[in-house]
């Protein structure tokens, strides 16, 4: 279930951050001081463009917490009804954006949103079985 949520981008997978290299403050040969100052100002301007409000994420741990009460006969598999129960629990706990909350007012609409994400991801596989 968790792998399905990762594949459909419902669960946010943490991205590896690159370590930025330290730049020398001294201008390099053949370039003027103004070019070096402009070069140092550009990264500062890029940092200002980042959004101030942190984006809500739904992590793998959040998903596991939401579905931990769902049990099946085998711990590594789900039957159809337990799979549906997991989807309902995920749709209830998923952190929708305010814009999505305005549109998705009913629990059925939130569940349909998640089902459409799964359908979009696996539509080519579904076509093979028709």
FENZI-V147053 format. One line per field, one symbol per residue. burial: I if it has 24 or more other C-alpha atoms within 12 Angstrom, else O. Layout:
burial->???
//
This chain:
burial->IIOOIOOOOIIIOOOOOOOOOOOOOOOOOOOOOOOOOOOOOOOOOOOOOOOOOOOOOIIIOIIOOIIOOIOOOOOOOOOOOOOOOIIIIIIIIIOIOOOOOOOOOOOOOIIOIIIOOIOOOOOOOOOOOO
//
